[in-house]
Amino acid sequence: LSSMPVWSVIVANFSSNWGFYVLLTWSPTFIKEKLKFDLTKSGFLSILPFLAMFIVSTVVGKLADVIMTKKILSKAVTRRLSQSLAAFGAALFLLLLSYTTNGNPNLAIVYLTCALGMQGFLCAGYAAGIIDISLNYASVIYGMANTAGTIPGIVGVYMTGAILNKTGSWSLVFDIAAGVYIFGGVFWLVFSTSKRLWP
């Protein structure tokens, strides 16, 4: 726990899961109540952001391997670039979504889809970076990161409900999620490493 690169993994997992769990739990409500889409007729809109995340993560994982194998970019640059795209890209689209909540519902769906799609880049960022730090202790590091990563599933989801009940502000919900993404992205950039710390 004294290793800042390990903390960078923990914080990256926490911050990415904040956005993921809040959107997983609340995006159907946002789509139905705020954007006024009938989910019985357009249920695909609810899964579209998660489908985008799945596709991006699958493509990015393979692409990152090719980039590193062919030495187009170093492992460190690939990890940092991928995690930056995941954190800052998701934050950007959530901020855009925040200012579109009273505007064009179709554009809001595009921003929501892009926010989660960008999060797919994390598979070549912190998620793969755990193995860079240590092969023998990767499971322990991942376990600590996942433990911290489940907290947003409780706190973030509850906090979102409390914010919506008190203020009704989807913009505030998306701004907070974007802020958490940005914090995690900056923390990762400052403290992560792709060097082997332990066997």
ROLOPA-237600 format. One line per field, with one value per residue: z, x, y of N, C-alpha, C, O in turn; residue number from 1; residue in one letter. Coordinates in Angstrom, 2 decimals. Example, Ala and Ser with C-alpha at 12.3 -4.5 7.8 and 13.67 -1.06 7.14 Angstrom:
<rs>
n_Z = 7.80/7.08;
n_X = 13.19/12.85;
n_Y = -5.69/-2.25;
ca_Z = 7.80/7.14;
ca_X = 12.30/13.67;
ca_Y = -4.50/-1.06;
c_Z = 7.80/7.87;
c_X = 13.20/12.90;
c_Y = -3.30/0.03;
o_Z = 8.46/8.04;
o_X = 14.24/13.41;
o_Y = -3.32/1.14;
nr = 1/2;
rest = A/S;
</rs>
This chain:
<rs>
n_Z = 0.00/0.08/-2.34/-4.94/-7.71/-7.46/-6.08/-8.11/-9.87/-8.24/-7.81/-10.46/-11.14/-9.31/-10.13/-12.81/-12.47/-11.05/-12.94/-14.65/-13.04/-12.20/-14.67/-15.65/-13.85/-13.81/-16.40/-17.97/-16.65/-17.06/-19.86/-20.24/-18.52/-18.64/-21.32/-22.56/-24.05/-25.09/-23.59/-24.05/-26.71/-27.73/-26.56/-27.28/-27.15/-24.52/-24.25/-26.10/-25.35/-23.76/-25.49/-27.25/-25.56/-25.19/-27.84/-28.37/-26.33/-27.06/-29.62/-29.03/-27.22/-28.86/-30.75/-29.17/-28.45/-30.97/-31.54/-29.51/-29.96/-32.53/-31.92/-32.29/-30.45/-27.11/-24.29/-21.98/-23.03/-24.55/-22.54/-20.99/-22.87/-23.60/-21.12/-20.64/-22.77/-22.05/-19.48/-19.74/-22.14/-21.62/-19.60/-21.03/-22.84/-21.00/-19.84/-22.08/-22.43/-20.08/-20.61/-22.51/-21.62/-21.59/-24.18/-27.40/-27.63/-29.18/-29.66/-27.04/-26.55/-28.29/-27.04/-24.55/-25.39/-26.55/-24.27/-22.67/-24.57/-24.85/-22.41/-22.86/-23.61/-21.36/-21.06/-22.22/-20.67/-17.34/-16.63/-18.05/-17.24/-14.70/-14.82/-15.82/-13.62/-11.79/-12.16/-10.40/-8.25/-9.36/-9.13/-6.49/-6.47/-8.34/-6.98/-4.77/-6.19/-7.38/-5.13/-4.15/-6.40/-6.29/-4.52/-5.71/-6.85/-4.80/-3.28/-5.34/-6.85/-4.90/-4.15/-6.53/-6.75/-4.48/-5.19/-7.45/-6.29/-4.55/-6.12/-8.77/-10.85/-13.62/-14.89/-12.80/-11.81/-14.02/-14.20/-11.78/-12.13/-14.36/-13.17/-11.33/-13.12/-14.33/-12.12/-11.55/-13.98/-14.00/-11.66/-12.41/-14.56/-13.22/-11.28/-12.25/-13.60/-16.08/-15.55/-14.22/-10.90/-8.97/-8.91;
n_X = 0.80/2.15/3.03/2.90/2.34/0.67/-1.44/-2.26/-3.50/-5.60/-7.01/-7.62/-9.32/-11.40/-12.31/-13.08/-15.04/-16.88/-18.14/-19.05/-20.82/-22.71/-23.79/-24.62/-26.64/-28.35/-28.73/-30.91/-33.12/-32.57/-32.75/-35.42/-36.96/-35.84/-35.02/-37.25/-37.75/-39.48/-38.87/-39.90/-40.31/-37.95/-35.77/-33.22/-31.69/-30.91/-29.00/-27.12/-24.89/-23.35/-22.84/-21.20/-19.01/-18.16/-17.40/-15.37/-13.50/-12.77/-11.61/-9.59/-7.96/-6.77/-5.55/-3.75/-1.97/-0.82/0.36/2.31/3.79/4.83/6.40/5.58/4.65/5.88/5.40/4.78/3.87/1.70/0.00/-0.47/-1.61/-3.91/-5.30/-5.63/-7.29/-9.52/-10.26/-10.24/-11.57/-14.09/-14.88/-15.02/-17.16/-19.22/-19.37/-20.18/-22.63/-23.84/-24.45/-26.32/-28.60/-31.08/-31.56/-31.20/-32.38/-31.44/-28.77/-27.90/-28.01/-25.99/-23.74/-23.79/-23.37/-20.83/-19.35/-19.33/-18.27/-15.67/-14.66/-14.00/-11.36/-9.87/-9.13/-6.68/-5.25/-5.10/-6.13/-4.70/-2.25/-1.78/-0.58/1.84/3.09/3.45/3.72/3.42/2.01/-0.19/-2.85/-3.45/-3.14/-5.09/-7.31/-7.37/-7.81/-10.28/-11.85/-11.89/-13.06/-15.68/-16.93/-17.99/-20.24/-21.98/-21.84/-21.74/-24.03/-26.05/-25.60/-26.17/-28.93/-29.76/-28.97/-30.58/-33.12/-33.06/-32.29/-32.95/-31.21/-29.68/-27.46/-25.68/-25.17/-23.79/-21.65/-20.29/-19.54/-17.85/-15.87/-14.80/-13.77/-11.78/-10.11/-9.19/-7.86/-5.79/-4.41/-3.56/-1.83/0.18/1.21/1.39/3.11/4.84/6.73/8.25/7.71/7.72/8.38;
n_Y = -1.20/1.12/1.86/4.09/3.61/1.35/2.50/4.20/2.46/1.58/3.99/4.66/2.54/2.96/5.52/5.13/3.23/4.70/6.39/4.35/2.71/4.61/5.40/2.92/2.25/4.50/5.53/4.40/5.56/8.26/8.36/7.65/9.41/12.04/12.46/11.60/9.27/6.38/3.50/0.99/0.94/1.77/0.42/-0.32/1.94/2.11/0.11/0.78/2.57/0.80/-1.25/0.12/0.54/-2.12/-2.83/-0.92/-1.56/-4.15/-3.77/-1.89/-3.28/-5.28/-3.59/-2.12/-4.15/-4.70/-2.23/-2.07/-4.42/-4.02/-1.94/0.70/2.51/2.91/0.70/2.15/4.64/3.75/2.69/5.01/6.74/5.28/5.11/7.81/8.57/7.08/8.15/11.04/11.36/10.18/11.95/14.38/13.88/13.47/15.98/17.44/16.18/17.00/19.65/19.36/18.33/19.58/19.98/18.76/15.54/13.39/14.05/13.98/11.22/10.38/11.59/10.27/7.64/7.91/8.66/6.32/4.61/5.65/4.91/2.32/2.30/1.88/-0.75/-1.15/0.46/1.13/-1.38/-3.33/-2.54/-3.46/-5.97/-5.21/-4.09/-6.20/-9.68/-11.84/-10.72/-9.61/-10.48/-9.87/-7.08/-6.44/-7.37/-5.58/-3.21/-3.77/-4.04/-1.40/-0.38/-1.22/0.39/2.81/1.68/1.52/3.99/5.99/5.44/5.70/8.38/9.68/9.21/10.66/13.26/13.67/13.46/15.64/17.91/17.44/17.62/16.54/17.46/18.12/15.56/14.41/16.19/15.73/13.04/13.39/14.95/13.11/11.21/12.83/13.41/10.78/10.23/12.16/11.43/8.88/9.50/10.90/9.09/6.44/3.54/1.63/-0.09/-3.03/-3.71/-5.65/-9.21;
ca_Z = 0.00/0.05/-3.73/-5.67/-8.91/-7.06/-5.81/-9.38/-10.36/-7.38/-8.09/-11.83/-11.10/-8.59/-10.91/-14.00/-12.02/-10.64/-14.15/-15.17/-12.22/-12.25/-15.97/-15.74/-13.03/-13.99/-17.79/-18.43/-16.08/-17.79/-21.22/-20.18/-17.87/-19.08/-22.77/-22.97/-24.99/-24.61/-23.61/-24.59/-28.17/-28.11/-25.53/-27.80/-26.72/-23.20/-24.33/-27.08/-24.75/-23.27/-26.70/-27.72/-24.66/-25.51/-29.14/-28.23/-25.51/-27.85/-30.67/-28.43/-26.67/-29.97/-31.34/-28.26/-28.61/-32.24/-31.39/-28.68/-30.62/-33.66/-31.35/-32.77/-29.20/-25.99/-23.39/-21.09/-23.79/-24.90/-21.33/-20.61/-23.91/-23.48/-19.90/-20.82/-23.63/-21.27/-18.42/-20.20/-23.19/-20.97/-18.92/-22.05/-23.34/-19.92/-19.73/-23.21/-22.10/-19.01/-21.18/-23.56/-20.99/-21.91/-25.61/-28.39/-27.03/-30.01/-29.38/-25.70/-26.69/-28.91/-26.01/-23.57/-26.04/-26.68/-22.93/-22.29/-25.58/-24.49/-21.26/-23.35/-23.73/-20.13/-21.12/-22.56/-19.71/-16.02/-16.52/-18.52/-16.53/-13.47/-15.12/-15.99/-12.30/-11.20/-12.57/-9.23/-7.35/-10.14/-8.60/-5.23/-6.86/-8.99/-5.90/-4.05/-7.09/-7.54/-3.87/-4.21/-7.56/-6.00/-3.68/-6.49/-7.10/-3.65/-2.97/-6.52/-7.21/-3.87/-4.23/-7.71/-6.37/-3.54/-5.96/-8.29/-5.41/-3.95/-7.09/-10.09/-11.83/-14.31/-15.18/-11.63/-11.79/-15.06/-13.85/-10.72/-12.77/-15.17/-12.23/-10.81/-14.23/-14.49/-10.99/-11.78/-15.11/-13.58/-10.69/-13.19/-15.32/-12.31/-10.44/-12.84/-14.26/-16.81/-15.18/-13.28/-9.55/-8.26/-9.88;
ca_X = 0.00/3.02/3.43/2.02/1.79/-0.47/-2.54/-2.75/-4.43/-6.78/-7.76/-8.15/-10.46/-12.47/-12.87/-13.78/-16.25/-17.88/-18.91/-19.70/-21.96/-23.75/-24.46/-25.29/-27.84/-29.23/-28.98/-32.28/-34.01/-32.28/-33.28/-36.89/-37.61/-35.32/-35.03/-38.62/-37.83/-40.24/-37.94/-40.54/-40.19/-36.57/-34.90/-31.86/-30.98/-30.34/-27.81/-26.17/-23.63/-22.59/-22.39/-20.05/-17.89/-17.71/-16.72/-14.12/-12.54/-12.28/-10.72/-8.43/-7.07/-5.99/-4.76/-2.64/-0.98/-0.12/1.17/3.48/4.58/5.56/7.18/5.10/4.72/6.34/4.35/4.40/3.08/0.44/-0.84/-0.86/-2.52/-5.18/-5.99/-6.02/-8.47/-10.65/-10.68/-10.53/-12.58/-15.38/-15.21/-15.41/-18.51/-20.18/-19.56/-21.03/-23.96/-24.35/-24.99/-27.28/-29.73/-32.35/-31.56/-31.47/-32.26/-30.62/-27.39/-27.61/-27.74/-24.66/-22.74/-23.81/-22.73/-19.40/-18.74/-19.04/-17.36/-14.32/-14.22/-13.44/-9.90/-9.18/-8.63/-5.26/-4.68/-4.81/-6.51/-3.56/-1.05/-1.59/0.38/3.15/3.67/3.87/3.00/3.10/1.08/-1.24/-4.17/-3.63/-3.34/-6.41/-8.29/-7.48/-8.42/-11.70/-12.53/-12.14/-13.91/-17.09/-17.48/-18.88/-21.50/-22.83/-21.85/-22.08/-25.43/-26.87/-25.42/-26.91/-30.34/-29.96/-28.87/-31.77/-34.27/-32.93/-32.14/-33.45/-30.20/-28.84/-26.18/-24.82/-24.76/-22.78/-20.47/-19.56/-18.90/-16.74/-14.81/-14.17/-12.95/-10.61/-9.23/-8.56/-6.94/-4.60/-3.70/-2.91/-0.71/1.25/1.79/1.46/4.34/4.73/7.92/8.04/8.12/7.91/8.33;
ca_Y = 0.00/2.30/2.05/5.00/2.96/0.51/3.44/4.72/1.44/1.61/5.23/4.56/1.63/3.65/6.63/4.62/2.54/5.70/6.71/3.14/2.30/5.65/5.31/1.62/2.25/5.64/5.96/4.12/6.57/9.50/8.23/7.62/10.55/13.34/12.56/11.27/8.15/5.24/2.38/-0.21/1.01/2.10/-0.15/-0.39/3.15/1.85/-0.74/1.32/3.00/-0.35/-1.92/0.91/0.24/-3.47/-2.80/-0.16/-2.31/-5.28/-3.27/-1.22/-4.30/-5.85/-2.52/-1.83/-5.23/-4.49/-1.01/-2.37/-5.47/-3.41/-0.84/1.99/3.26/2.10/0.22/3.25/5.61/3.09/2.63/6.37/7.24/4.56/5.52/9.22/8.59/6.55/9.06/12.40/11.25/9.99/13.21/15.36/13.60/13.69/17.43/17.82/15.67/17.85/20.89/19.00/17.64/20.24/20.26/17.72/14.21/12.51/14.41/13.47/9.78/10.29/11.90/9.20/6.50/8.21/8.64/4.93/4.06/6.07/4.14/1.06/2.42/1.50/-2.13/-1.07/1.40/0.58/-2.79/-4.13/-2.07/-4.24/-7.03/-4.56/-3.84/-7.47/-10.88/-12.67/-10.05/-8.96/-10.83/-9.12/-5.68/-6.35/-7.54/-4.31/-2.23/-4.11/-3.72/0.05/-0.13/-1.52/1.47/3.67/0.98/1.81/5.42/6.79/5.19/6.33/9.83/10.14/9.25/11.76/14.50/13.80/13.73/16.98/19.00/17.08/18.07/15.56/18.13/17.96/14.15/14.20/16.99/15.01/11.87/13.90/15.35/11.90/10.70/13.69/13.15/9.47/10.33/12.91/10.59/7.83/10.09/11.31/8.04/5.09/3.11/0.37/-0.87/-4.12/-3.35/-6.91/-10.32;
c_Z = 0.00/-1.37/-4.47/-6.99/-8.61/-6.77/-7.10/-10.02/-9.56/-7.70/-9.49/-11.87/-10.42/-9.49/-12.16/-13.60/-11.52/-11.84/-14.65/-14.37/-12.23/-13.57/-16.14/-15.02/-13.44/-15.43/-18.31/-17.90/-16.80/-19.18/-21.21/-19.66/-18.41/-20.59/-23.39/-24.08/-24.33/-24.73/-24.10/-26.11/-28.63/-27.04/-25.96/-27.36/-25.36/-23.27/-25.27/-26.45/-24.29/-24.42/-27.27/-26.87/-24.97/-26.81/-29.02/-27.43/-26.27/-28.91/-30.09/-27.84/-27.74/-30.56/-30.47/-28.35/-29.88/-32.13/-30.58/-29.33/-31.76/-33.23/-31.95/-31.60/-28.11/-25.15/-22.51/-21.82/-24.16/-23.71/-20.97/-21.61/-23.78/-22.26/-19.99/-21.69/-22.88/-20.28/-18.96/-21.33/-22.60/-20.27/-19.91/-22.51/-22.25/-19.70/-20.88/-22.96/-21.04/-19.54/-22.32/-22.95/-21.28/-23.40/-26.44/-27.77/-27.86/-29.79/-27.99/-25.75/-27.31/-27.86/-24.96/-24.13/-26.17/-25.33/-22.52/-23.31/-25.26/-23.31/-21.67/-23.52/-22.48/-20.16/-21.52/-21.66/-18.40/-15.94/-16.99/-17.76/-15.24/-13.68/-15.34/-14.65/-11.69/-11.75/-11.36/-8.31/-8.08/-9.58/-7.30/-5.55/-7.48/-7.96/-5.10/-4.90/-7.26/-6.27/-3.84/-5.33/-7.33/-5.16/-4.49/-6.82/-5.97/-3.48/-4.16/-6.92/-6.20/-3.97/-5.43/-7.41/-5.44/-4.26/-6.79/-7.45/-4.88/-4.99/-8.44/-11.21/-12.39/-14.63/-14.03/-11.54/-12.80/-14.78/-12.77/-11.31/-13.61/-14.28/-11.65/-11.88/-14.37/-13.36/-11.19/-12.91/-14.75/-12.62/-11.41/-13.92/-14.42/-11.68/-11.08/-13.40/-15.05/-16.53/-14.15/-11.91/-8.72/-9.27/-10.22;
c_X = 0.84/3.47/2.43/1.52/0.61/-1.68/-3.10/-3.75/-5.73/-7.65/-8.37/-9.37/-11.65/-13.12/-13.61/-15.07/-17.31/-18.78/-19.69/-20.95/-23.09/-24.51/-25.20/-26.63/-28.84/-29.51/-30.37/-33.30/-33.82/-32.91/-34.81/-37.48/-37.13/-35.41/-36.37/-38.70/-38.63/-39.35/-38.58/-40.44/-38.76/-35.58/-33.45/-31.03/-30.32/-29.07/-26.75/-24.86/-22.74/-22.09/-21.16/-18.83/-17.30/-16.90/-15.37/-13.09/-11.96/-11.28/-9.45/-7.45/-6.17/-5.05/-3.55/-1.56/-0.16/0.83/2.44/4.38/5.42/6.40/6.84/5.11/5.24/5.15/3.85/3.50/1.72/-0.51/-1.37/-1.86/-3.90/-5.97/-6.44/-7.25/-9.71/-11.15/-11.11/-11.56/-13.97/-15.82/-15.70/-16.85/-19.58/-20.42/-20.42/-22.47/-24.63/-25.01/-25.97/-28.55/-31.07/-32.48/-31.99/-31.32/-31.41/-29.14/-26.97/-27.28/-26.35/-23.58/-22.66/-23.10/-21.23/-18.69/-18.40/-18.14/-15.92/-13.78/-13.65/-11.93/-9.16/-8.62/-7.16/-4.54/-4.39/-5.10/-5.39/-2.29/-0.78/-0.54/1.78/3.85/4.22/3.04/2.53/2.05/-0.07/-2.63/-4.47/-3.92/-4.72/-7.52/-8.49/-8.18/-9.91/-12.49/-12.87/-13.12/-15.37/-17.74/-18.38/-20.22/-22.49/-22.97/-22.30/-23.53/-26.36/-26.81/-26.18/-28.41/-30.65/-29.92/-30.13/-33.02/-34.25/-32.99/-32.80/-32.46/-29.37/-27.49/-25.20/-24.31/-23.63/-21.52/-19.63/-18.85/-17.71/-15.57/-14.07/-13.29/-11.66/-9.61/-8.47/-7.55/-5.66/-3.76/-2.92/-1.68/0.47/1.95/1.93/2.85/4.04/5.94/7.56/8.57/8.43/7.85/6.91;
c_Y = 1.27/2.63/2.94/4.40/2.03/1.40/4.02/3.75/1.47/2.83/5.19/3.64/2.30/4.70/6.14/3.91/3.52/6.02/5.51/2.80/3.33/5.56/3.99/1.66/3.33/6.03/5.56/5.14/7.90/9.47/8.30/8.94/11.90/13.51/12.20/10.22/7.04/4.01/1.08/-0.24/1.25/1.63/-0.25/0.80/2.94/1.01/-0.19/1.81/1.83/-1.21/-1.20/0.62/-1.14/-3.48/-2.09/-0.96/-3.49/-4.83/-2.67/-2.23/-4.90/-4.80/-2.17/-2.90/-5.05/-3.30/-1.30/-3.42/-4.91/-2.21/0.52/2.98/2.33/1.65/1.35/4.26/5.01/3.06/4.02/6.96/6.59/5.01/6.98/9.34/8.10/7.60/10.42/12.40/11.08/11.27/14.26/15.12/13.73/15.18/17.96/17.38/16.56/19.11/20.64/18.42/18.29/20.52/19.08/16.32/13.25/12.78/13.92/11.97/9.57/10.54/10.80/7.96/6.72/8.18/7.22/4.24/4.41/5.28/2.78/1.10/1.97/0.09/-2.17/-0.08/0.70/-0.91/-3.72/-3.76/-2.80/-5.32/-6.45/-4.39/-5.13/-8.62/-11.67/-12.05/-9.35/-9.26/-10.07/-7.65/-5.51/-6.51/-6.26/-3.26/-2.51/-3.85/-2.24/0.37/-0.45/-0.42/2.41/3.00/1.19/3.33/6.26/6.65/5.85/7.85/10.41/10.23/10.41/13.11/14.72/14.09/15.15/18.09/18.71/17.36/16.92/16.17/17.97/16.52/13.90/15.00/16.30/13.81/12.30/14.31/14.16/11.25/11.51/13.48/11.83/9.50/11.06/12.08/9.49/8.37/10.44/10.12/6.66/4.81/1.85/-0.50/-1.93/-3.72/-4.58/-8.03/-10.73;
o_Z = -0.07/-1.58/-4.61/-7.37/-9.40/-7.16/-7.18/-10.64/-10.13/-7.84/-9.69/-12.55/-10.91/-9.61/-12.51/-14.32/-11.56/-11.77/-15.04/-14.94/-12.27/-13.59/-16.72/-15.53/-13.43/-15.68/-19.05/-18.61/-17.11/-19.61/-22.07/-20.28/-18.61/-21.08/-24.57/-24.94/-23.13/-25.84/-24.52/-26.72/-29.77/-26.67/-25.13/-27.21/-25.08/-22.45/-25.25/-26.97/-24.43/-24.32/-27.71/-27.40/-25.00/-26.86/-29.51/-27.83/-26.12/-29.07/-30.58/-27.95/-27.54/-30.85/-30.98/-28.33/-29.86/-32.57/-30.93/-29.26/-31.92/-34.06/-32.10/-31.74/-28.18/-25.28/-22.30/-21.28/-24.09/-23.85/-20.68/-21.22/-23.84/-22.35/-19.48/-21.39/-23.04/-20.25/-18.67/-21.45/-23.03/-20.33/-19.65/-22.57/-22.55/-19.41/-20.68/-23.25/-21.10/-18.99/-23.00/-23.68/-21.23/-23.83/-26.20/-27.41/-27.30/-29.75/-27.80/-25.05/-26.89/-27.78/-24.52/-23.42/-25.91/-25.25/-22.06/-22.94/-25.37/-23.22/-20.91/-23.56/-22.53/-19.37/-21.19/-21.86/-18.32/-15.24/-16.39/-17.66/-14.73/-12.81/-15.09/-14.57/-11.14/-11.79/-11.31/-7.67/-7.47/-9.55/-7.06/-4.97/-7.17/-8.05/-4.78/-4.41/-7.27/-6.33/-3.54/-5.21/-8.10/-5.11/-4.00/-7.04/-6.16/-3.53/-4.02/-7.28/-6.58/-3.90/-5.34/-7.76/-5.58/-3.98/-6.83/-7.86/-4.76/-4.79/-9.17/-12.39/-11.73/-14.64/-14.25/-11.22/-12.47/-15.08/-12.85/-11.01/-13.59/-14.61/-11.50/-11.58/-14.50/-13.60/-11.01/-12.81/-15.13/-12.74/-11.08/-13.89/-14.81/-11.55/-10.48/-13.64/-14.74/-17.18/-13.33/-11.78/-7.86/-10.37/-11.02;
o_X = 0.30/4.22/1.26/0.38/-0.32/-2.80/-4.29/-4.72/-6.82/-8.87/-9.50/-10.35/-12.77/-14.34/-14.66/-16.06/-18.50/-20.00/-20.85/-22.02/-24.26/-25.74/-26.29/-27.63/-30.05/-30.43/-30.96/-34.22/-34.80/-33.52/-35.42/-38.37/-37.95/-35.83/-36.62/-39.58/-38.48/-39.10/-37.87/-40.49/-38.40/-34.66/-32.55/-29.81/-29.27/-28.17/-25.61/-23.80/-21.52/-21.03/-20.20/-17.72/-16.08/-15.82/-14.36/-11.93/-10.78/-10.22/-8.35/-6.24/-4.96/-3.89/-2.45/-0.37/1.06/1.98/3.52/5.61/6.58/7.02/7.71/5.52/5.06/4.04/2.64/2.48/0.70/-1.70/-2.55/-2.83/-4.92/-7.17/-7.50/-8.16/-10.80/-12.35/-12.21/-12.34/-14.92/-16.99/-16.69/-17.65/-20.72/-21.54/-21.28/-23.41/-25.83/-26.00/-26.39/-29.47/-32.10/-33.40/-33.04/-30.20/-30.74/-28.33/-25.83/-26.38/-25.62/-22.61/-21.57/-22.33/-20.44/-17.55/-17.28/-17.34/-15.04/-12.58/-12.92/-11.28/-7.96/-7.74/-6.46/-3.35/-3.56/-4.39/-5.16/-1.36/0.34/0.30/2.78/5.07/5.32/1.81/1.38/1.29/-0.82/-3.49/-5.61/-4.82/-5.43/-8.56/-9.62/-9.04/-10.71/-13.67/-14.00/-13.91/-16.23/-18.97/-19.45/-21.22/-23.70/-24.08/-23.15/-24.18/-27.35/-27.84/-26.77/-29.06/-31.68/-30.72/-30.67/-33.87/-35.30/-33.67/-33.17/-32.83/-28.47/-26.48/-24.02/-23.14/-22.63/-20.42/-18.40/-17.67/-16.66/-14.42/-12.85/-12.18/-10.57/-8.41/-7.26/-6.50/-4.57/-2.54/-1.77/-0.62/1.63/3.17/2.55/3.65/3.11/6.16/6.66/9.76/9.31/7.32/6.71;
o_Y = 2.37/3.58/2.59/4.66/1.92/1.09/4.30/4.17/1.41/2.72/5.63/3.94/2.22/4.74/6.68/3.97/3.21/5.93/5.64/2.61/2.98/5.64/3.95/1.16/3.09/6.80/6.35/5.54/8.59/10.45/8.94/9.51/12.80/14.55/12.46/10.27/6.79/3.52/0.17/-1.30/0.97/2.36/-0.27/0.69/3.54/1.17/-0.65/1.48/1.89/-1.84/-1.83/0.48/-1.30/-4.07/-2.58/-1.02/-3.81/-5.44/-2.93/-2.05/-5.03/-5.09/-1.95/-2.58/-5.22/-3.36/-0.83/-3.32/-5.28/-1.55/1.38/4.13/1.12/2.17/1.51/4.67/5.70/3.37/4.20/7.62/7.27/5.27/7.33/10.11/8.64/7.90/10.90/13.35/11.75/11.65/14.95/16.06/14.07/15.59/18.81/18.12/16.82/19.58/21.57/18.05/17.62/21.21/18.48/15.95/12.38/11.85/13.50/11.52/8.67/9.78/10.44/7.31/5.80/7.73/6.96/3.38/3.56/5.01/2.15/0.05/1.71/-0.25/-3.13/0.20/-0.21/-1.64/-4.77/-4.57/-2.77/-5.56/-7.12/-4.54/-5.15/-8.55/-12.12/-12.76/-8.58/-8.37/-9.67/-7.05/-4.55/-5.85/-5.89/-2.52/-1.58/-3.48/-1.86/1.31/-0.01/-0.32/2.77/3.69/1.06/3.87/7.14/7.63/6.49/8.53/11.49/11.21/11.06/13.99/15.83/14.88/15.79/19.09/19.64/17.34/16.40/15.46/17.70/16.29/13.27/14.53/16.30/13.58/11.64/14.04/14.19/10.80/10.94/13.37/11.77/8.87/10.63/12.03/9.21/7.75/10.28/10.13/5.78/5.71/1.10/-1.52/-1.74/-3.41/-4.54/-7.85/-11.65;
nr = 1/2/3/4/5/6/7/8/9/10/11/12/13/14/15/16/17/18/19/20/21/22/23/24/25/26/27/28/29/30/31/32/33/34/35/36/37/38/39/40/41/42/43/44/45/46/47/48/49/50/51/52/53/54/55/56/57/58/59/60/61/62/63/64/65/66/67/68/69/70/71/72/73/74/75/76/77/78/79/80/81/82/83/84/85/86/87/88/89/90/91/92/93/94/95/96/97/98/99/100/101/102/103/104/105/106/107/108/109/110/111/112/113/114/115/116/117/118/119/120/121/122/123/124/125/126/127/128/129/130/131/132/133/134/135/136/137/138/139/140/141/142/143/144/145/146/147/148/149/150/151/152/153/154/155/156/157/158/159/160/161/162/163/164/165/166/167/168/169/170/171/172/173/174/175/176/177/178/179/180/181/182/183/184/185/186/187/188/189/190/191/192/193/194/195/196/197/198/199;
rest = L/S/S/M/P/V/W/S/V/I/V/A/N/F/S/S/N/W/G/F/Y/V/L/L/T/W/S/P/T/F/I/K/E/K/L/K/F/D/L/T/K/S/G/F/L/S/I/L/P/F/L/A/M/F/I/V/S/T/V/V/G/K/L/A/D/V/I/M/T/K/K/I/L/S/K/A/V/T/R/R/L/S/Q/S/L/A/A/F/G/A/A/L/F/L/L/L/L/S/Y/T/T/N/G/N/P/N/L/A/I/V/Y/L/T/C/A/L/G/M/Q/G/F/L/C/A/G/Y/A/A/G/I/I/D/I/S/L/N/Y/A/S/V/I/Y/G/M/A/N/T/A/G/T/I/P/G/I/V/G/V/Y/M/T/G/A/I/L/N/K/T/G/S/W/S/L/V/F/D/I/A/A/G/V/Y/I/F/G/G/V/F/W/L/V/F/S/T/S/K/R/L/W/P;
</rs>
